[in-house]
Amino acid sequence: MTQQDLFESAKAAMAHSHSPYSKFPVGAAIRAKSGAIYAGCNIENASYPEGWCAETSAISQMVVAGDTEISEILVLAEKMDKITPCGGCRQRISEFASASTPVHLCDANGVVETVAIEDLLPKSFDLDDHT
């Protein structure tokens, strides 16, 4: 297993982005603990807050398939190098990841930086906060 398979999956998903408003296609790919790869793209609509980020789309694919743990995630944007997940997606990722789960940030050619989700979202909410 390499990051290249995640990159290719995210790139293929990004090609299906529905981003007529922002014109900012994004793709994401998750490798679940099972080894399966789930990809997603951003899906916008005219009510901007109601759109889905690529990471959210990939997470939903993973959950529907029955996987619940992210081993690593990769994010790719067509028009921006090293895009990071937005704040909401950082929390969504942390729901299914450990603090050390790698988040791969890409340019058009592949991974350029890898960070842990805890570095992107220190002091995230977790289940213990609600008990």
Secondary structure as a PSIPRED ss2 file (coil, helix, strand):
# PSIPRED VFORMAT (PSIPRED V4.0)

   1 M C   1.000  0.000  0.000
   2 T C   1.000  0.000  0.000
   3 Q H   0.000  1.000  0.000
   4 Q H   0.000  1.000  0.000
   5 D H   0.000  1.000  0.000
   6 L H   0.000  1.000  0.000
   7 F H   0.000  1.000  0.000
   8 E H   0.000  1.000  0.000
   9 S H   0.000  1.000  0.000
  10 A H   0.000  1.000  0.000
  11 K H   0.000  1.000  0.000
  12 A H   0.000  1.000  0.000
  13 A H   0.000  1.000  0.000
  14 M H   0.000  1.000  0.000
  15 A C   1.000  0.000  0.000
  16 H C   1.000  0.000  0.000
  17 S C   1.000  0.000  0.000
  18 H E   0.000  0.000  1.000
  19 S C   1.000  0.000  0.000
  20 P C   1.000  0.000  0.000
  21 Y C   1.000  0.000  0.000
  22 S C   1.000  0.000  0.000
  23 K C   1.000  0.000  0.000
  24 F C   1.000  0.000  0.000
  25 P C   1.000  0.000  0.000
  26 V E   0.000  0.000  1.000
  27 G E   0.000  0.000  1.000
  28 A E   0.000  0.000  1.000
  29 A E   0.000  0.000  1.000
  30 I E   0.000  0.000  1.000
  31 R E   0.000  0.000  1.000
  32 A E   0.000  0.000  1.000
  33 K C   1.000  0.000  0.000
  34 S C   1.000  0.000  0.000
  35 G C   1.000  0.000  0.000
  36 A C   1.000  0.000  0.000
  37 I E   0.000  0.000  1.000
  38 Y E   0.000  0.000  1.000
  39 A E   0.000  0.000  1.000
  40 G E   0.000  0.000  1.000
  41 C E   0.000  0.000  1.000
  42 N C   1.000  0.000  0.000
  43 I E   0.000  0.000  1.000
  44 E C   1.000  0.000  0.000
  45 N C   1.000  0.000  0.000
  46 A C   1.000  0.000  0.000
  47 S C   1.000  0.000  0.000
  48 Y H   0.000  1.000  0.000
  49 P H   0.000  1.000  0.000
  50 E H   0.000  1.000  0.000
  51 G C   1.000  0.000  0.000
  52 W E   0.000  0.000  1.000
  53 C C   1.000  0.000  0.000
  54 A H   0.000  1.000  0.000
  55 E H   0.000  1.000  0.000
  56 T H   0.000  1.000  0.000
  57 S H   0.000  1.000  0.000
  58 A H   0.000  1.000  0.000
  59 I H   0.000  1.000  0.000
  60 S H   0.000  1.000  0.000
  61 Q H   0.000  1.000  0.000
  62 M H   0.000  1.000  0.000
  63 V H   0.000  1.000  0.000
  64 V H   0.000  1.000  0.000
  65 A C   1.000  0.000  0.000
  66 G C   1.000  0.000  0.000
  67 D C   1.000  0.000  0.000
  68 T C   1.000  0.000  0.000
  69 E C   1.000  0.000  0.000
  70 I E   0.000  0.000  1.000
  71 S E   0.000  0.000  1.000
  72 E E   0.000  0.000  1.000
  73 I E   0.000  0.000  1.000
  74 L E   0.000  0.000  1.000
  75 V E   0.000  0.000  1.000
  76 L E   0.000  0.000  1.000
  77 A E   0.000  0.000  1.000
  78 E C   1.000  0.000  0.000
  79 K C   1.000  0.000  0.000
  80 M C   1.000  0.000  0.000
  81 D C   1.000  0.000  0.000
  82 K C   1.000  0.000  0.000
  83 I C   1.000  0.000  0.000
  84 T C   1.000  0.000  0.000
  85 P C   1.000  0.000  0.000
  86 C C   1.000  0.000  0.000
  87 G H   0.000  1.000  0.000
  88 G H   0.000  1.000  0.000
  89 C H   0.000  1.000  0.000
  90 R H   0.000  1.000  0.000
  91 Q H   0.000  1.000  0.000
  92 R H   0.000  1.000  0.000
  93 I H   0.000  1.000  0.000
  94 S H   0.000  1.000  0.000
  95 E H   0.000  1.000  0.000
  96 F C   1.000  0.000  0.000
  97 A C   1.000  0.000  0.000
  98 S C   1.000  0.000  0.000
  99 A C   1.000  0.000  0.000
 100 S C   1.000  0.000  0.000
 101 T C   1.000  0.000  0.000
 102 P E   0.000  0.000  1.000
 103 V E   0.000  0.000  1.000
 104 H E   0.000  0.000  1.000
 105 L E   0.000  0.000  1.000
 106 C E   0.000  0.000  1.000
 107 D E   0.000  0.000  1.000
 108 A C   1.000  0.000  0.000
 109 N C   1.000  0.000  0.000
 110 G E   0.000  0.000  1.000
 111 V E   0.000  0.000  1.000
 112 V E   0.000  0.000  1.000
 113 E E   0.000  0.000  1.000
 114 T E   0.000  0.000  1.000
 115 V E   0.000  0.000  1.000
 116 A E   0.000  0.000  1.000
 117 I H   0.000  1.000  0.000
 118 E H   0.000  1.000  0.000
 119 D H   0.000  1.000  0.000
 120 L H   0.000  1.000  0.000
 121 L C   1.000  0.000  0.000
 122 P C   1.000  0.000  0.000
 123 K C   1.000  0.000  0.000
 124 S C   1.000  0.000  0.000
 125 F C   1.000  0.000  0.000
 126 D C   1.000  0.000  0.000
 127 L H   0.000  1.000  0.000
 128 D H   0.000  1.000  0.000
 129 D H   0.000  1.000  0.000
 130 H H   0.000  1.000  0.000
 131 T C   1.000  0.000  0.000
